[in-house]
Amino acid sequence: MDPLLHRRALLAGGAAPHEVRRQLRLGELVGVRRGRYVAGLLPPRAEQRHLLHVRAAVTELAPDAVVSHVSAAVVHGLPVWNADLSRVHATRDRRSGARRSTVTHLHAARLDPDEVVVVAGLRVTSVARTVLDVARSLPFDAGLVVADAALHRHLVTREELADSLLCAERRRGAPAAARVLAFADPGSMSVGETRSRIALRDAGLPAPVLQWRVCASDGTEVARTDFGWPERRTVGEFDGRLKYGRSLRPGQDVAEVLFEEKRREDTVRAEDLGMVRWVWADIDRFAPVAERLWRTFR
């Protein structure tokens, strides 16, 4: 069901223009785009709000326009980080005619038929094409967040990404996209883990094993860790999921989660493994974490 309310439909249904203005003033309606509203408050997450803007924008675009770039990533349900969501991105299959306004960025580029799919009623670039366009046009970390998530969720294969890169080798930003795809890894399960991988690399640390299974001497799995350096008897954990409550089960409180996590850490350490943890605030200033890891390595 389309959550957008169109001004023309409201007026056709009997609402007077002054009644629409009154509802906007009272907050009963909230403007999304000119002539398009939602009832009540806008969604709390930026991606949810952007999706509303996408749905509002497509009614104004040419029939052959396809939602693309970071907007397509949002439609596909992929996480975005450090990306400007102030404009809706779309692409038309043509060599020229690109334009940009304060609310829309229309790209002009070749679009093969198999690079266009329909998601929730919207014509949008395929996941492979979307990952490539984001990797070409956004900074490395933002592109990697989308690429890692697409691989982790099995929405695209490495082979499909390689094919898309080959088709785009002469397009602007192709070398940047190649660097993103070369580093992308389906083992990253969250934005924080992807950004942690970049921080680990930039700190000159050895590449970790992602989602490393810690096993007891009898071969029984006792834990799965975000990052592992088996030969150095060290594991690393990014703790962003606790902060946002992603580990909570229905009826469970944070204290219980923390207790379970402490027991899990004790189990890992009982296998003669060192453990280093970090949180969101550490990623941008990673040197102290890197030092702790080097000290723990053995």
Secondary structure, 3 states (H helix, E strand, C coil): CCCCEEHHHHHHCCCCHHHHHHHHHHCCEEEEECCEEEECCCCCCHHHHHHHHHHHHHCCCCCCCEECHHHHHHHCCCCCCCCCCCCEEEEEECCCCCEECCCEEEEEECCCHHHEEEECCEEEECHHHHHHHHHHHCCHHHHHHHHHHHHHCCCCCHHHHHHHHHHCCCCCCHHHHHHHHHHCCCCCCCHHHHHHHHHHHHCCCCCCEEEEEEECCCCCEEEEEEEEEHHHCEEEEECHHHHCCCCCCCCCCHHHHHHHHHHHHHHHHHCCCEEEEECHHHHCCCHHHHHHHHHHCC
